[in-house]
Amino acid sequence: MSEKPLQRATERPASFTKPAHWSNDPVPAPAAPKDEEDPEGLSPTRYGDFTRKGIAWDF
């Protein structure tokens, strides 16, 4: 049995209206990371684990 593949849409339906929040503007560049000192020691987001009361765990 040879079934034909489904036809893909190449255009939007005529009834489609673009939402107001859509635009063709390029994506903005990400903000530079803030380099803040960690008052309790090593930053878990930088080193990959938390330490609390002598116990370390990964997230």
Buried (B, 14 or more C-beta within 10 A) or exposed (E): EEEEEEEEEEEEEEEEEEEEEEEEEEEEEEEEEEEEEEEEEEEBEEEEEBEEEEEEEEE
